[in-house]
Amino acid sequence: MSHHSTPSYSTEVSPDTDKVLLDIADYVINYEVKSDEAYRTARYASIDAIGCGMLALAFPECTKHLGPIVPGTTVPNGVHVPGTSHVLDPIIGAFNIGCMNRWLDFNDTWLGKEWGHPSDNLAAVLAVAEYVSNLAASTGSGRVLTMKDVLTGAIKAYEIQGVLALENSFNRVGLDHVVLVKVASTAVVTHMLGGSRQEIVNAVSNAWIDGQSLRTYRHFPNTGSRKSWAAGDAASRAVRLGLMCLKGEMGYPTALTAKIWGFYDVHMKGEPFKFQRPYQSYVMEHVLFKVSFPAEYHAQTAVECSIKLHPILKEKGGVDAVEAITITTHESAIRIIDKKGPLGNPADRDHCIQYMSAIALLEGNLVAEHYEDEYALHNPNIDKLREKMTCQEDTQYSKDYLDPEKRSIANAMQIKFKDGSVSERVEVMYPIGHRRRREEAIPLVEDKFANALRGRFPPKQVAAILRVCMDQKTFEATSVPDFVRLFMI
C-alpha cells in the first residue's frame, strides 16, 4: 500500500530500539578518543590506503570504474578523488575512493571470526569530510573540518567494524564482510553530516536491513573483480543512507531482533551478535598493515616463509628439484585461500595461498603485476609448484589466531627435494604488519606510500604531500580541503 501524505516521524528514540543500534550511535556521538597510539596509527592507515589507491590508478580495470556515472556531470561543492581530476558528489566520490583504495588488496586488514579491511571506511569518511567542509566554506555556515576529524572518524569506523567482527562470523552464513563497512561508515558519516542520535540510529538500522552482499565473488568457481569494488559500493551506500536520514527518512527500531523478518532471524539463524569488548580504540591500535606485498592477509606469513626459502630453491635447481612442499597454516586460511585447479583471473590468484607462495618461492618477491594474465599465463612453473603443495592445519595456529592476547596469523613451510634432502621448516607467527612488529613496519609503510606517490606525481608535488603526511601535528592540523588538493592532478 502506498501513502501519498508525508508521514511525521518522532525525533525521540523508540524505547524498544535494539541495543546494538543504540550502542553504535552513542559511541559515535559520545566517545572521546584519547589514545595517541590510535591517532598515530590512523595517520599511517590513512596514508597507506591512499597510497594503495595511487598504485591502483595504473590498472585500467580499476580506472574504468572511476569518474561520474554520467560523463560530464559537474557538482557544486563536490569531492575530489585523489590522484585524478574527478570532482564528484559524495556518494559517487565514496565509491571511487573505496574502489581504488581496495583494488589491489594491499590496504590494511582486520581478522576475527569475520575478516575485513577497515580502511575501506576511509572512502566514506574522507568524501563526507570534504563535502561538509566545502559546504561550510561556500555558505559561511558550519565548520571546515581538519584531518584530525578524519582520523577520529576513521578510528570510530574501524572500531565498529572490528568489534563486530571479533565474535560474529558473517562469512559462515554466506555474507560478505562489507556489510560491516556499510554499517560502520553509515554511523560515522551520519554523525559527521550533523545527524542526531535518532538519525544515526535510523541510518544504521537501514544499513542492517539492506540487501547484503554475498561472498559469491570471493570464492571458487565465481571469484571475480567485484571483490575489488564491493567496499566502495558499501561506502557509497553508507553516504546515501546518511543523507537520506538527515532528510527525515525513518528507521527501523528492531531491525536486528524482529522475529522472522529481522537481521538475526533472516541471516544469523536467530543468533544475536556477541561482543568481546566495548567500543573504544582497540581496533585501530591493533590493525594489520600489508607492508611488503599485496597478498590476502592469511597468506602474508606464508609469503614471508617462501621468500626465506627462495635461495635454497634456486640453489637446488628450481621447480624440477622439488618433490613436495608442505604449508602448515590455520583454519581460516584453509577455508578461504586453499585452492586447487585453474585460477581464472587476478582476483582468483590473489586469494590462493599456493599461487602466492609459488610466486614468492620463484621470484623472491610478490608484486601486484604477478597476478595479471601477462605474467601468470606465461609462467608454467607456477602451476608446477602449486601441484606439489599441500596445506595442513595446525590447531594451535587456529587457536592463537582467535586469542585476543596473540591474534597471530601463522604459517610454516618446508620443502622436500627429490634428492632426499629437506629444507629447514620456516615458521612466521606474526606478519610484519602486526602490532607486535609495528616499529619494524612503520618505515616500510612510509616507503610504500612515498613510492606510490612517485609513480603518480612529479617530485615537487610528492615533496609537498610528504611534508604534510609525515608529521603528526601538521597532518592533523591540515584542513580537509587543503589536504585533498595536495593530490589533485
N, C-alpha and C positions, 0 to 999 in steps of 0.2 A: 504494500500500500504506500502510495506517495503522499507527502504532505506539502502543500503549497505555501502555507503560512510559515513564518520564521519562528522556530521554537526558541524559548528563552531558557538558558541553562544556568544553574546555580554556580556562583563563584566559590561556594563552600565545598570542601572535600566531603564526599559521602561517608557516613560512619562505617559502612561495610566495605570500604575500599581495601583491596588486597594490600597486606603489609609490605610485600616486595615492592609495589609501586610507590608506597609512601616512603619507604626507606631510601629508595633511589632518589626521589625528589628532595627529601630532607638532607641527604648527603650533599647533593649538588648545591643546594642553597646555603647550607649552614656550615659545612666542614671547612675549617681554615687549614690550609696546607702549610706546615711549619718546617718540613723536612728539607734541609739544604741538599741532602743527597738526592731526594726526589727531583728537585728543580734542576740540579746539575745533570742528572741522568736524562731528564726530559729535554734539556737542550740538545744533548747528544742524540737522543732518539729522534728529535725533530729534524736536525740537520741530516741525520742518516737517512731518514725517509725521503727527504727532498733530494738528496744525492742519488738515491735509488731511482727516483723519477727522472733525474737528468740522464742517467745511464739508459733508461728505457726509451728515451726520445731518439735513440739511434736505431730503433726497431720499427719498421713500417707497420707491422701487425699491431703495435700499440698505438702509434700516432694516427692510424686511420680512425680510431675511436674518439679523437680529441677535437675540440672546437665546438661551435654551436650546432644544435640539431638541424636548424635551418641555416644554410650558408648565408652570410651577410648580415645576420642578426646583430644589432647593436643594443647595448644595455646600459642605461644610466646607472652610475654608482656600482658598476659591475666589478667582479673579482678577477684578478689576474691568475693565469695558470703559469706557474714558474717555468722558466726556460722556453716559453713560447710567447707569441704576440696575442694570444687569445684573451679577451675580456668578456666574461660570461655572467649570467645570473647565478646566484649562489647555489642553486640546485644542480645545474649542469656543471658549474665550476667544481663542486664537490665530487661529482662523478669523474671529471677529468683528472683532478689531483689524485684521487684514490686509484684510478686506473693506472696511471703512470708510476706512482709510488710502489704499487704492488706487482707490476707486470713481471719483473724478473725474479720474484720470490727471494728477494735479497734484503727485505726490511725485517724488523725485529719480530720476535716470537714469544708466545706465552704457552706453557704446557701445564695441563692439569688433566682432569678426566675429560675435559674438552680442550681443544687446541685453538690457536688463532694467532693473529698478528695485530697487536694493539695499536701500532702506529697507523693502521688503516683509519682510525678515528681522526687523525690529523687532517684528513681531507675535509671533513665537515667542519671541524673546529677552525681551521685556517680560513676556509671560504667564508664562513659566517663572521669571523672576526674582522675580515677586511670589509665585508658588506656593511656591517654595523658601523664600522669606523668611517667608511665613505659616506654613509647616510648622515652621520653626526657632523662630518666636515661640511657637507653640502647644505645642511639645514640649520646648522648652528645649534642644534638640539641634541643632547646626549654626549657621550664621551668617546673620544678616539682611543681605541684600545692599544695596549703595548704588547710586546711579545711575552712579557711575563703573564699577561692574561691568557695568552695562547697556551703557555706552559701549564698554567693552573687548570685550564680546560682539558688539556691532554692528560695530566695526572689523574683527574677525576674520571675521564672516559676510560683510561687504562684500568683504573680500579674497579669500575662497574663491570667491564667485560671480564677482567681477570678473576675477580672474586666469584662471579657467577660460574666461571669455567672450572674453578678448582674442584668442585664436588658434583658437578652436573654434566653428564655426557649427552650432548645433543647428537653426536655422531652415531651413537648406538641406536637411535630411533630414526636415523637417515637424514637428519637435518644438518645443514652446513653451519659452521661457526660464525658466518657473517651475520646471523641473527643477533649475535651479541654486539657486533659493531653497530648495527641499526639501533638497538636499544640504548647502548651507552651514548652514542652520538646524539640520539634524539634528546635524551635527558640534558646533556651538556649544552647543546646549541639552543634548545628552547629557553634555557636559563640565560644564555648569552644574548638572546634576542629580546630579553626583558620579560620572559614568561613568569607568571605567578606559580605558586605551589600547585594550584589546581590545574593550570595549563600544562605544567610539566607532567603531572600525573595523567592528564588526558592524552598528551602526545605519546608518552611511554606505553600507555595501555594500547594505543593504536599500533605502536611498533610490535607489540607482542601478538596482536590478533591479525596482523598482516599475513598473507600467504608467505611462508618461509621457503628459502632456497633449499633444495635437496642437494645431497652430496654427489649426485649422479656424475657431475662433471669432474670430480676428483678421483674417480675410480675406474678401473677396467670394467667393461670394454668401452667406456664413454669418456675417458679422460680428455679434457679439452681446454681451450683458451678462456672459457668463461671463468675458470678459477682465477684468472688474472684481472678480470674486471668486476668480479662479484662484490668485492669490498667497496669499490667505487659506487656500485649500484646501491649498496646498503647505506653508504654515507649520503648519497644523493637523496635517498628516501627519507633519511633522518631529517635532513633540512626541510624537505617538503612537509613532513608531518609537523615539525615545529612551527613553520609558518602558518599552516592551516589552523593549528590550535590557538595561535595568537589571534586569529580572526574569530575565535569563539567556537571552533569545531568541538563537539562533545567528546568525552572519553567514556571508558567502559570500566566501572569500578572493580568488577570481579572478572576481568579479562583472563586471569590465570586460574582462578578457583571455581568458576561457574561449572556446575555439573553438566556433563555431556558436551557442552559447547566451549568450555574454557580451554586454555592452553594445556593445562595439566592433563585433562581427560583426553583431549584430541591428540596430543603429541607425546606426552610423557607417561603414558599408561597409568594415569591417575596419581602419579607420584609427585609431591611438591618439591620445590627446589630445596637443596641442602646448602648450608653455609658453614664454612670453616672459620671465618673471621669477619669482623666488621669492615665496612668501607673506610679506609684511611689513605695511605700512600704506599702500601706494601708492593703492589704490582709494578709500579714504575721503578721502585728501588731494586726489584729482583728481575726485571725484564731481561730477555736474552737477545743479544745482538748477533746478527750474522756478519761476521767480520771479514773472513778471508775468502769465502766462496759462496755463490748463490746456490745453496742446496737446501732441500726440505730439512727442517731442523732435527728431526730424529736421525738423520744421516750425517749430521755435521761431524760428530766424533768418528764415524766410520771413514769419512773422507780424510780426517787427520791421521787415522791409522794407515790408510792407503798411501798417503804422501810419505809417511815414515818408512813404508815398505817398498816404495818406488825404487830406491837404489839397488836393493837386493834382487828385485825382479829383473832389472836391467842387467845386473851383473851375471845372473843365471842364464840369460839369453832370451828373456821375454816370455811371451804367451805360451809358446810351444814347450817351454820347460816346466810348465805348471801341471801338476796332477789334480789338485783340488785346493779350494780356498774356503775357509770356514769363517763366517761372520757371526759373532755372538752378540746378541742385541736384547732389547726389551720388547714387551708385548705390543706396545703401541706401534713400534716400527714395523713389526711383522704384519700387523693388521693394515697399516696404511701404505707402506712402500716396499714390501717384499713382492716383487713381480717377476714372473717368468714370461717367456714368449715375446712376440713382436711388440715394439713400442712405436706408436703411430705418429707422434708429434713432440715438440719441445715440452709441452705440458705433461705428457706421459713420461718423458725421460727424466724430468727434474723431480719426479715422485717415484723413482725406482732406486732403491738402495744399491742394487747390483750395478746399475748403469753408472751412478755417481762414483761408486768405489772403483769401478773399472777404469774410468777416465783418470782418476787420481793416481791409480797404480801405473797406468801407461804414460801419463804426461807429467806426473809430479805436481799437478795443479788442477784447478777446475774453475772455468770461467763461463759466462753466460753463452758465449758462442759455441761451446761444446755441446749444447742441447739442440742446436739448429740442424736442419737437414743437411746443409752444406758440409758439416763435419761428420755427423752421425752416419749418414748413408755411405760414406766413403772410407769407413774405418772398420773392416770386418773383425779386427782384433777385439773390439768392444764386446760383441756377442760371444766370441770365443771365450773370453774371460767370464762373462756372465754365466755361461753354461757350466763353468767349473765351480761356481759359488753356491754355498748352502748357508741359509740363515737358521740359527737356532736361538731359542730364548734362554736367557739366564734369569731365573725367577727373582734373584736378589736384585738384578738390574731393574726389573719391573717394580719391585717394592721401593727401591731407592728413588725411582722416577716420581713416585707419588708422595714420598716422605717430605713434609714441608720443611724439615731441617736440612735436607740434602738436595732434593729436586735435581738429581743427576740425570744426564741423558747419555748413558754409557754405551759404548760399542768396543768390541775387541776383534782382532783379525789375525789369522795365521795362515801361511801358505805352505802347502806340501808340494815338493818338487818331484819330478819323475825320477831323479837320481837317488831318491830315498831320503834326501835331507829335508829339514823342516825349518822354516823361519822362526824367529822369536815370536811369541804371542804378544802383539802390541795392543795395549788397552788404554783407552782415554775415557775417563769418567765424566769430565766436565768440559764442554766445548769452550773455546776461547772467549765467546761472548757471554758466558755465565757470570753471575755476580761474584763468584769465588775467584774469577780471573779478570775482574773488571779493570784493574790498573794495568794489566798486561794488554788489555784490549783497547783502551782509550786511544793511545797513539795510532793504532791501526784504524780505528773508526775515523779519526781526524784525517788520516792519509786517504782512506776510502772516499771521504767527502771531497777533499781537495782534488783528487784525481778525477772524480766525476765532474766537478766544475770545469776542470781544464779541458775536458772533452766537449764542453758546450759553449764556453765563454772565452773572450780574449783575456790576456793576462791582467790588464788593468781592472777589468770587472771582477775577475777572480780574487784579486787582492782586496778589493773593496768589500766583497762578500765575506772573505775570511776575517777581515778586521772586525766585523760585527759578530760573526758567528763563533769565533774562538775565545771570546771574553764573556764571562757570565753576566757581569753588570751591564756591559754595553748591549749585549743581546736582549736582556730583559727590559732595558730602558727604551729600546728602539720601538717606534710606533709601528703598528702592523702595516699601514700603507707604505711607509718608508722601507720596511723590510721586504715586502713583495716586489717593490720597484727595483730592488737590487738584482732581481732575477729576470727582469724584462729583456726581451730580445728586440 
